[in-house]
Every structure is written in C-alpha cells, then in structure tokens.
C-alpha cells in the first residue's frame, strides 16, 4: 500500500523533531559544506569499493567543524553531501539517456533488432524509477530501526547519501562503458 506522504520524509521529520526537542536550547549552526574532501578522496581511489569508502568524507569534515554539533547539524551536513551526489547523478543520468538513445538507434538498424525488441532507453528509465523507490524504502527502514532515538534523522540522511552516491557512481561508470 502506498502512502500519500513519503515514508522517508515522515521518518526524517520525526527524527528532526526529536533532535529539535532535545537540542532546542542550542540554535542550529551555520553549515559550511565543501565537497573537496570527497572529490580528493575519489581522485585517489583505485576501485569502486574504495570510491564508495569516500562517500561521507566531506559530510564528516563539515560536521567536525561544528562545535557542540547536534544530530540535526550532522544530518544537515549529510544532506549537503547528498546534494553533491544528486548533481553528479543527474548529470550522469542525462548523459546516459543520450547514450541510450544513440545506442538504441544504432541497434535498431541491425539484424538482431527483430529478435531483441528491448530498448536501453526504456530499461534505463525503469531502473531509475525503481532505484528511487528502493532508496526511499531502504532508507525509511534504516530510519525506523532507530525510531524514538536521536539517531533517526542521521540514519536516514546517511542512507540517502550512500545510496545516492552509489547510483551516481553506477551511472558514471555506465556512461564511460565502451563495448
């Protein structure tokens, strides 16, 4: 059953409410985020696994600069890194859409096209839609496993950051793939 409200948004709201209630006396600080630490880490990484180890490096640098940080501050830094990965993912997805169109057009001119009626463009869109639903469900579970604690928002934020980065890296690799 689908709910009219995003489960992840509700989980984040609950987590942020807990963070606000427990840290209401302390005003949330200005978040100073730069993706430089993550970019530098990725530049030195040699494998997909070591690139994934870089995810969160800039978020960590961001929240480590905040004195007396709250879970809300930590989640905000993670959200900033998620935005960095979202932009990379969007750019790679656009490039992959163009590549898929060109590959579909070229394939349709081959004899194999009548035996393989599938289109990369359609499969790409299906994958992205299902990935978005998976990310939301996965991260809602991560958050709800910590419901009632002060870690609900950070669990959700970390999960969204990790999954968005993973998809961005997948799409970047797909764009670079040569037959």
Residue frames as a rotation matrix with the C-alpha (Angstrom) as fourth column:
UNK 1
0.580 0.815 0.000 0.00
0.815 -0.580 0.000 0.00
0.000 0.000 -1.000 0.00
UNK 2
-0.434 -0.726 0.534 1.36
0.691 -0.648 -0.320 3.39
0.579 0.229 0.783 -0.90
UNK 3
0.070 0.375 -0.925 1.04
0.878 -0.464 -0.122 6.25
-0.474 -0.803 -0.361 1.49
UNK 4
0.817 0.302 0.491 0.27
0.527 -0.736 -0.424 9.81
0.234 0.606 -0.761 0.37
UNK 5
0.784 -0.603 0.147 3.31
-0.617 -0.733 0.286 11.05
-0.065 -0.315 -0.947 2.27
UNK 6
0.238 -0.806 -0.541 6.81
-0.343 0.452 -0.824 9.85
0.909 0.382 -0.169 1.68
UNK 7
0.864 0.033 -0.503 7.75
0.389 0.591 0.706 7.40
0.321 -0.806 0.498 4.42
UNK 8
-0.093 -0.988 -0.119 11.28
0.929 -0.044 -0.366 8.74
0.357 -0.145 0.923 4.37
UNK 9
-0.397 -0.011 0.918 10.09
-0.003 -1.000 -0.013 12.33
0.918 -0.008 0.397 4.78
UNK 10
0.699 0.681 0.216 7.96
-0.275 -0.022 0.961 11.32
0.660 -0.732 0.172 7.75
UNK 11
0.641 -0.536 -0.549 10.91
0.742 0.617 0.264 9.45
0.197 -0.576 0.793 9.27
UNK 12
-0.421 -0.825 0.377 13.14
0.688 -0.562 -0.460 12.44
0.591 0.065 0.804 8.76
UNK 13
-0.026 0.493 0.870 10.55
-0.291 -0.836 0.465 14.75
0.956 -0.241 0.165 10.25
UNK 14
0.908 0.354 -0.226 10.20
0.071 0.401 0.913 12.52
0.414 -0.845 0.339 13.30
UNK 15
0.284 -0.894 -0.348 13.96
0.942 0.327 -0.072 12.34
0.178 -0.307 0.935 13.68
UNK 16
-0.518 -0.463 0.719 14.41
0.394 -0.875 -0.280 16.06
0.759 0.139 0.636 13.24
UNK 17
0.440 0.736 0.515 11.59
-0.260 -0.445 0.857 16.70
0.860 -0.511 -0.004 15.73
UNK 18
0.824 -0.218 -0.522 13.44
0.550 0.526 0.648 14.61
0.133 -0.822 0.554 18.30
UNK 19
-0.207 -0.973 0.106 16.65
0.930 -0.229 -0.289 16.49
0.305 0.039 0.952 17.51
UNK 20
-0.272 0.177 0.946 14.85
0.020 -0.982 0.190 19.82
0.962 0.070 0.264 17.86
UNK 21
0.757 0.644 0.113 13.19
-0.125 -0.027 0.992 18.83
0.641 -0.765 0.060 21.13
UNK 22
0.702 -0.528 -0.477 16.41
0.711 0.487 0.508 17.55
-0.036 -0.696 0.717 22.66
UNK 23
-0.385 -0.921 -0.055 18.54
0.906 -0.389 0.166 20.41
-0.174 0.014 0.985 21.41
UNK 24
0.482 0.711 0.511 16.06
0.796 -0.600 0.084 23.28
0.366 0.366 -0.855 21.32
UNK 25
0.786 -0.213 -0.581 18.17
0.277 -0.718 0.638 25.44
-0.553 -0.663 -0.505 23.60
UNK 26
-0.283 -0.955 -0.085 21.04
0.181 -0.140 0.973 25.23
-0.942 0.260 0.213 21.15
UNK 27
0.570 0.483 -0.665 20.44
-0.504 -0.433 -0.747 27.07
-0.649 0.761 -0.003 17.88
UNK 28
0.651 -0.335 0.681 21.44
0.635 0.732 -0.247 25.13
-0.416 0.594 0.689 14.79
UNK 29
-0.001 -0.795 -0.607 24.71
0.046 -0.607 0.794 26.46
-0.999 -0.027 0.038 13.48
UNK 30
0.551 0.080 -0.831 25.57
-0.763 -0.354 -0.541 27.65
-0.337 0.932 -0.134 10.00
UNK 31
0.617 -0.286 0.733 26.59
0.315 0.944 0.103 24.68
-0.721 0.167 0.672 7.90
UNK 32
0.296 -0.626 -0.721 29.83
-0.846 -0.522 0.106 25.21
-0.443 0.579 -0.684 5.96
UNK 33
0.531 -0.008 0.847 30.00
0.177 0.979 -0.102 22.44
-0.829 0.204 0.521 3.41
UNK 34
0.139 -0.502 -0.853 32.52
-0.957 -0.290 0.014 21.85
-0.254 0.815 -0.521 0.66
UNK 35
0.959 0.273 0.070 32.74
-0.243 0.927 -0.284 18.66
-0.142 0.255 0.956 -1.43
UNK 36
0.380 -0.888 -0.258 36.54
-0.844 -0.219 -0.490 19.00
0.379 0.404 -0.833 -1.69
UNK 37
-0.294 -0.530 0.795 37.39
-0.826 0.560 0.068 16.18
-0.482 -0.636 -0.603 0.75
UNK 38
0.407 0.527 0.746 35.18
-0.049 0.828 -0.558 13.70
-0.912 0.191 0.363 -1.11
UNK 39
0.954 -0.076 -0.290 36.46
-0.299 -0.141 -0.944 14.80
0.030 0.987 -0.157 -4.52
UNK 40
0.084 -0.996 0.041 40.09
-0.978 -0.090 -0.186 14.43
0.189 -0.025 -0.982 -3.36
UNK 41
-0.189 -0.087 0.978 39.39
-0.554 0.832 -0.033 11.00
-0.810 -0.549 -0.206 -1.88
UNK 42
0.742 0.552 0.379 37.73
0.016 0.551 -0.834 9.79
-0.670 0.625 0.400 -5.09
UNK 43
0.731 -0.522 -0.441 40.64
-0.653 -0.345 -0.674 11.07
0.200 0.781 -0.592 -7.17
UNK 44
-0.314 -0.916 0.248 42.96
-0.949 0.293 -0.121 8.79
0.038 -0.273 -0.961 -5.21
UNK 45
0.165 0.465 0.869 40.62
-0.502 0.799 -0.332 5.78
-0.849 -0.381 0.366 -5.10
UNK 46
-0.728 -0.572 -0.377 41.51
-0.626 0.332 0.706 2.94
-0.279 0.750 -0.600 -7.43
UNK 47
-0.884 0.457 -0.101 38.41
0.380 0.827 0.413 0.71
0.272 0.327 -0.905 -7.27
UNK 48
-0.114 0.937 0.331 34.66
-0.032 -0.336 0.941 1.08
0.993 0.097 0.068 -6.95
UNK 49
0.463 0.276 -0.842 34.87
0.738 0.405 0.539 -0.16
0.490 -0.872 -0.017 -3.37
UNK 50
-0.421 -0.677 -0.604 37.46
0.884 -0.454 -0.107 2.41
-0.202 -0.579 0.790 -2.40
UNK 51
-0.780 0.263 0.567 35.44
0.064 -0.869 0.490 5.13
0.622 0.419 0.662 -4.15
UNK 52
0.304 0.941 -0.148 32.43
0.234 0.077 0.969 4.12
0.923 -0.329 -0.197 -2.02
UNK 53
0.092 -0.355 -0.930 34.65
0.991 0.128 0.050 4.46
0.101 -0.926 0.364 1.06
UNK 54
-0.860 -0.465 0.209 34.97
0.467 -0.883 -0.040 8.15
0.203 0.063 0.977 0.14
UNK 55
-0.082 0.918 0.388 31.24
0.256 -0.357 0.898 8.79
0.963 0.173 -0.206 0.47
UNK 56
0.807 0.467 -0.363 30.61
0.483 -0.167 0.860 10.94
0.340 -0.869 -0.360 3.52
UNK 57
-0.144 -0.954 -0.262 34.15
0.982 -0.104 -0.160 12.30
0.126 -0.280 0.952 3.74
UNK 58
-0.686 -0.080 0.723 33.02
0.194 -0.978 0.077 15.87
0.701 0.193 0.686 3.10
UNK 59
0.441 0.885 0.150 29.98
-0.039 -0.148 0.988 15.48
0.897 -0.441 -0.031 5.36
UNK 60
0.558 -0.312 -0.769 32.27
0.811 0.405 0.423 14.33
0.179 -0.860 0.479 8.16
UNK 61
-0.592 -0.795 0.128 34.61
0.766 -0.605 -0.217 17.28
0.251 -0.030 0.968 7.57
UNK 62
-0.286 0.606 0.742 31.55
-0.026 -0.779 0.626 19.55
0.958 0.160 0.238 7.65
UNK 63
0.728 0.686 -0.019 30.16
0.005 0.022 1.000 18.31
0.686 -0.728 0.013 10.96
UNK 64
0.274 -0.704 -0.655 33.57
0.947 0.317 0.056 18.02
0.168 -0.636 0.753 12.59
UNK 65
-0.659 -0.486 0.574 33.94
0.442 -0.868 -0.227 21.81
0.608 0.104 0.787 12.13
UNK 66
0.145 0.820 0.554 30.78
-0.217 -0.520 0.826 22.42
0.965 -0.240 0.103 14.15
UNK 67
-0.901 -0.419 0.112 31.34
-0.167 0.095 -0.981 22.92
0.400 -0.903 -0.155 17.87
UNK 68
-0.709 0.645 0.284 28.63
-0.280 0.112 -0.953 21.37
-0.647 -0.756 0.101 20.01
UNK 69
-0.734 0.395 -0.552 27.01
-0.582 0.052 0.812 19.82
0.350 0.917 0.192 16.97
UNK 70
-0.118 0.796 0.594 23.60
-0.676 0.374 -0.635 18.22
-0.728 -0.476 0.494 17.18
UNK 71
-0.399 0.065 0.915 22.23
0.471 0.870 0.144 15.28
-0.787 0.488 -0.378 15.23
UNK 72
0.731 0.683 -0.006 20.37
0.398 -0.433 -0.809 17.90
-0.555 0.589 -0.588 13.17
UNK 73
0.436 -0.676 -0.594 23.70
-0.714 -0.662 0.229 19.51
-0.548 0.324 -0.771 12.25
UNK 74
-0.550 -0.654 0.520 25.15
-0.251 0.723 0.643 16.12
-0.796 0.224 -0.562 11.30
UNK 75
0.030 0.665 0.746 22.10
0.707 0.513 -0.486 15.29
-0.706 0.542 -0.455 9.17
UNK 76
0.834 0.267 -0.483 22.35
-0.065 -0.822 -0.566 18.73
-0.548 0.503 -0.668 7.51
UNK 77
-0.093 -0.939 -0.332 25.98
-0.766 -0.146 0.626 18.09
-0.636 0.313 -0.706 6.54
UNK 78
-0.603 -0.065 0.795 24.98
0.250 0.931 0.266 14.70
-0.757 0.360 -0.545 5.13
UNK 79
0.494 0.848 0.194 22.16
0.542 -0.126 -0.831 16.35
-0.680 0.516 -0.522 3.20
UNK 80
0.545 -0.379 -0.747 24.68
-0.598 -0.801 -0.030 18.76
-0.587 0.463 -0.664 1.67
UNK 81
-0.616 -0.781 0.103 26.85
-0.502 0.490 0.713 15.86
-0.607 0.387 -0.694 0.52
UNK 82
-0.187 0.648 0.739 23.72
0.582 0.679 -0.448 14.15
-0.792 0.346 -0.504 -0.81
UNK 83
0.747 0.458 -0.482 23.08
-0.041 -0.692 -0.721 17.26
-0.664 0.558 -0.498 -2.91
UNK 84
-0.096 -0.885 -0.456 26.63
-0.819 -0.190 0.542 16.95
-0.566 0.425 -0.706 -4.30
UNK 85
-0.793 -0.190 0.580 25.96
0.034 0.935 0.353 13.32
-0.609 0.299 -0.735 -5.27
UNK 86
0.222 0.950 0.219 22.49
0.482 0.088 -0.872 14.15
-0.847 0.299 -0.438 -6.62
UNK 87
0.543 -0.084 -0.835 24.01
-0.580 -0.757 -0.301 16.70
-0.607 0.648 -0.460 -9.01
UNK 88
-0.583 -0.803 -0.124 26.57
-0.693 0.411 0.592 14.12
-0.425 0.431 -0.796 -10.18
UNK 89
-0.555 0.447 0.701 23.84
0.371 0.888 -0.273 11.52
-0.745 0.108 -0.659 -10.57
UNK 90
0.519 0.811 -0.270 21.61
0.145 -0.394 -0.907 13.89
-0.843 0.431 -0.322 -12.55
UNK 91
0.183 -0.556 -0.811 24.49
-0.864 -0.485 0.137 14.80
-0.469 0.675 -0.569 -14.88
UNK 92
-0.824 -0.525 0.216 25.40
-0.397 0.805 0.442 11.14
-0.405 0.278 -0.871 -15.43
UNK 93
-0.222 0.830 0.512 21.74
0.441 0.554 -0.706 10.19
-0.869 0.069 -0.489 -15.95
UNK 94
0.604 0.408 -0.685 21.33
-0.341 -0.644 -0.685 12.87
-0.721 0.647 -0.250 -18.61
UNK 95
-0.239 -0.789 -0.566 24.49
-0.934 0.027 0.356 11.65
-0.265 0.613 -0.744 -20.36
UNK 96
-0.820 -0.043 0.571 23.32
-0.037 0.999 0.022 8.04
-0.571 -0.003 -0.821 -20.09
UNK 97
0.252 0.965 0.074 19.94
0.179 0.029 -0.983 8.95
-0.951 0.262 -0.165 -21.60
UNK 98
0.466 -0.160 -0.870 21.70
-0.789 -0.522 -0.326 10.45
-0.402 0.838 -0.369 -24.60
UNK 99
-0.645 -0.762 -0.060 23.98
-0.730 0.591 0.343 7.43
-0.226 0.265 -0.937 -24.91
UNK 100
-0.510 0.531 0.677 21.00
0.170 0.834 -0.526 5.06
-0.844 -0.153 -0.515 -24.65
UNK 101
0.558 0.722 -0.410 19.14
-0.238 -0.334 -0.912 6.92
-0.795 0.606 -0.015 -27.43
UNK 102
0.132 -0.609 -0.782 22.16
-0.984 -0.175 -0.030 6.67
-0.119 0.773 -0.623 -29.71
UNK 103
-0.824 -0.475 0.310 22.74
-0.467 0.878 0.106 3.00
-0.322 -0.057 -0.945 -28.89
UNK 104
-0.107 0.870 0.481 19.07
0.151 0.492 -0.857 2.13
-0.983 -0.019 -0.184 -29.40
UNK 105
0.619 0.335 -0.710 19.05
-0.561 -0.444 -0.698 3.91
-0.549 0.831 -0.087 -32.77
UNK 106
-0.270 -0.812 -0.517 22.20
-0.963 0.227 0.146 2.08
-0.002 0.537 -0.843 -33.88
UNK 107
-0.791 -0.036 0.610 20.93
-0.208 0.955 -0.214 -1.28
-0.575 -0.296 -0.763 -32.66
UNK 108
0.210 0.974 0.086 17.58
-0.135 0.116 -0.984 -0.89
-0.968 0.195 0.155 -34.43
UNK 109
0.428 -0.128 -0.895 19.49
-0.889 -0.236 -0.391 -0.88
-0.161 0.963 -0.215 -37.73
UNK 110
-0.679 -0.733 0.033 20.96
-0.725 0.677 0.130 -4.33
-0.117 0.064 -0.991 -37.07
UNK 111
-0.323 0.517 -0.792 19.50
-0.361 0.707 0.608 -7.74
0.875 0.483 -0.042 -37.92
UNK 112
-0.784 -0.051 -0.618 19.41
0.478 0.585 -0.655 -8.62
0.395 -0.810 -0.434 -34.22
UNK 113
-0.889 0.412 0.200 16.85
-0.458 -0.804 -0.379 -5.89
0.004 -0.428 0.904 -33.52
UNK 114
-0.066 0.935 -0.348 13.91
-0.734 0.191 0.652 -8.06
0.676 0.299 0.674 -34.58
UNK 115
0.100 0.041 -0.994 14.94
0.347 0.935 0.073 -10.74
0.932 -0.353 0.079 -32.05
UNK 116
-0.491 -0.294 -0.820 15.78
0.871 -0.182 -0.456 -8.36
-0.015 -0.938 0.345 -29.21
UNK 117
0.067 0.656 0.752 12.90
0.653 -0.599 0.464 -5.88
0.754 0.460 -0.469 -29.05
UNK 118
0.526 0.126 -0.841 14.03
0.826 -0.311 0.470 -4.22
-0.203 -0.942 -0.268 -25.82
UNK 119
0.477 -0.341 0.810 15.26
0.259 -0.826 -0.500 -0.65
0.840 0.449 -0.305 -25.58
UNK 120
-0.415 -0.738 -0.532 18.02
0.813 -0.039 -0.581 0.61
0.409 -0.674 0.616 -23.35
UNK 121
-0.734 0.176 0.656 16.18
-0.221 -0.975 0.015 3.93
0.642 -0.134 0.755 -23.03
UNK 122
0.332 0.942 0.052 13.13
-0.450 0.110 0.886 2.22
0.829 -0.318 0.460 -21.53
UNK 123
0.452 -0.225 -0.863 15.16
0.635 0.760 0.134 -0.04
0.626 -0.609 0.486 -19.26
UNK 124
-0.667 -0.736 0.111 17.17
0.495 -0.550 -0.672 2.95
0.556 -0.394 0.732 -18.02
UNK 125
-0.421 0.591 0.688 14.02
-0.583 -0.758 0.293 4.84
0.695 -0.278 0.663 -17.04
UNK 126
0.625 0.645 -0.441 12.54
-0.124 0.639 0.759 1.76
0.771 -0.419 0.480 -15.36
UNK 127
0.016 -0.720 -0.694 15.76
0.792 0.433 -0.431 1.20
0.610 -0.542 0.577 -13.44
UNK 128
-0.808 -0.390 0.441 15.90
0.111 -0.836 -0.537 4.80
0.578 -0.385 0.719 -12.24
UNK 129
0.016 0.901 0.433 12.27
-0.663 -0.314 0.679 4.79
0.748 -0.298 0.593 -11.10
UNK 130
0.728 0.255 -0.636 12.72
0.171 0.831 0.529 1.51
0.663 -0.494 0.562 -9.23
UNK 131
-0.324 -0.899 -0.295 16.01
0.686 -0.009 -0.728 2.69
0.652 -0.438 0.619 -7.75
UNK 132
-0.618 0.137 0.774 14.30
-0.385 -0.911 -0.145 5.82
0.686 -0.388 0.616 -6.36
UNK 133
0.510 0.856 0.079 11.58
-0.564 0.263 0.783 3.66
0.649 -0.444 0.617 -4.78
UNK 134
0.461 -0.441 -0.770 14.22
0.577 0.808 -0.117 1.27
0.674 -0.391 0.627 -3.39
UNK 135
-0.612 -0.753 0.242 16.23
0.329 -0.521 -0.788 4.14
0.719 -0.403 0.567 -1.90
UNK 136
-0.248 0.593 0.766 13.18
-0.709 -0.650 0.274 5.57
0.660 -0.475 0.582 -0.20
UNK 137
0.765 0.580 -0.279 12.09
-0.278 0.689 0.669 2.20
0.580 -0.434 0.689 1.22
UNK 138
0.213 -0.782 -0.586 15.60
0.658 0.558 -0.506 1.20
0.723 -0.278 0.633 2.28
UNK 139
-0.709 -0.572 0.413 16.29
0.151 -0.695 -0.703 4.49
0.689 -0.436 0.579 3.99
UNK 140
0.140 0.822 0.553 12.90
-0.721 -0.298 0.625 4.53
0.678 -0.486 0.551 5.69
UNK 141
0.773 0.073 -0.631 13.77
0.243 0.884 0.400 1.15
0.586 -0.462 0.665 7.20
UNK 142
-0.278 -0.949 -0.151 17.18
0.642 -0.067 -0.764 2.48
0.715 -0.309 0.627 8.29
UNK 143
-0.598 0.098 0.796 15.46
-0.405 -0.894 -0.194 5.42
0.692 -0.438 0.574 9.98
UNK 144
0.406 0.890 0.206 12.64
-0.663 0.132 0.737 3.43
0.629 -0.436 0.644 11.53
UNK 145
0.320 -0.396 -0.861 15.08
0.521 0.832 -0.190 0.94
0.791 -0.387 0.473 13.04
UNK 146
-0.706 -0.648 -0.286 16.17
0.628 -0.386 -0.676 3.92
0.328 -0.657 0.679 15.14
UNK 147
-0.011 0.779 0.627 12.76
0.071 -0.625 0.777 5.48
0.997 0.053 -0.049 15.74
UNK 148
0.897 0.410 -0.167 12.37
0.222 -0.090 0.971 7.02
0.383 -0.908 -0.171 19.12
UNK 149
0.265 -0.871 -0.414 16.09
0.852 0.010 0.524 7.72
-0.452 -0.492 0.744 19.34
UNK 150
0.467 -0.161 -0.869 18.06
-0.175 -0.981 0.088 10.79
-0.867 0.111 -0.486 18.43
UNK 151
-0.575 -0.816 0.061 19.63
-0.162 0.187 0.969 8.91
-0.802 0.547 -0.240 15.51
UNK 152
0.268 0.767 0.583 16.56
0.542 0.380 -0.749 8.65
-0.797 0.517 -0.314 13.27
UNK 153
0.907 0.138 -0.398 17.48
-0.184 -0.720 -0.669 11.65
-0.379 0.680 -0.627 11.13
UNK 154
0.022 -0.969 -0.247 21.17
-0.873 -0.138 0.467 10.79
-0.486 0.206 -0.849 10.87
UNK 155
-0.401 -0.105 0.910 20.39
0.123 0.978 0.167 7.19
-0.908 0.178 -0.379 9.89
UNK 156
0.598 0.699 0.392 18.04
0.533 0.019 -0.846 8.36
-0.599 0.715 -0.362 7.15
UNK 157
0.798 -0.319 -0.511 20.42
-0.496 -0.829 -0.257 11.09
-0.342 0.459 -0.820 5.97
UNK 158
-0.255 -0.943 0.216 23.39
-0.647 0.332 0.686 8.71
-0.719 0.035 -0.695 5.87
UNK 159
-0.175 0.276 0.945 21.41
0.441 0.880 -0.175 6.11
-0.880 0.386 -0.275 3.95
UNK 160
0.851 0.525 0.027 20.15
0.283 -0.413 -0.866 8.61
-0.443 0.744 -0.499 1.37
UNK 161
0.471 -0.767 -0.436 23.69
-0.776 -0.595 0.209 9.95
-0.420 0.239 -0.875 0.93
UNK 162
-0.429 -0.680 0.594 25.17
-0.354 0.732 0.583 6.46
-0.831 0.039 -0.554 0.50
UNK 163
0.035 0.528 0.849 22.51
0.607 0.663 -0.438 5.22
-0.794 0.531 -0.297 -1.91
UNK 164
0.916 0.267 -0.300 22.57
-0.027 -0.705 -0.709 8.41
-0.401 0.657 -0.638 -3.99
UNK 165
0.136 -0.955 -0.264 26.37
-0.842 -0.252 0.477 8.21
-0.522 0.158 -0.838 -4.24
UNK 166
-0.409 -0.263 0.874 26.21
0.041 0.951 0.305 4.53
-0.912 0.161 -0.378 -5.21
UNK 167
0.483 0.675 0.558 23.73
0.634 0.169 -0.754 5.29
-0.603 0.718 -0.346 -8.01
UNK 168
0.803 -0.267 -0.532 25.74
-0.453 -0.854 -0.255 8.30
-0.386 0.446 -0.807 -9.20
UNK 169
-0.231 -0.968 0.102 28.87
-0.697 0.238 0.677 6.15
-0.679 0.085 -0.729 -9.43
UNK 170
-0.169 0.251 0.953 26.98
0.435 0.887 -0.156 3.39
-0.884 0.389 -0.259 -11.24
UNK 171
0.812 0.565 0.143 25.65
0.390 -0.344 -0.854 5.83
-0.434 0.750 -0.499 -13.84
UNK 172
0.519 -0.712 -0.473 29.05
-0.731 -0.657 0.186 7.50
-0.444 0.249 -0.861 -14.27
UNK 173
-0.468 -0.676 0.569 30.57
-0.303 0.727 0.616 4.06
-0.830 0.115 -0.545 -14.91
UNK 174
0.160 0.635 0.756 27.74
0.606 0.542 -0.583 3.19
-0.779 0.551 -0.298 -17.31
UNK 175
0.900 0.142 -0.413 28.33
-0.169 -0.759 -0.629 6.36
-0.403 0.636 -0.658 -19.33
UNK 176
0.117 -0.964 -0.238 32.05
-0.892 -0.207 0.403 5.55
-0.437 0.165 -0.884 -19.58
UNK 177
0.041 -0.075 0.996 31.41
0.004 0.997 0.075 1.91
-0.999 0.001 0.041 -20.58
UNK 178
-0.062 -0.125 -0.990 32.59
-0.975 -0.206 0.087 1.04
-0.215 0.970 -0.109 -24.08
UNK 179
0.859 0.410 0.308 31.64
-0.322 0.899 -0.298 -2.19
-0.398 0.157 0.904 -25.87
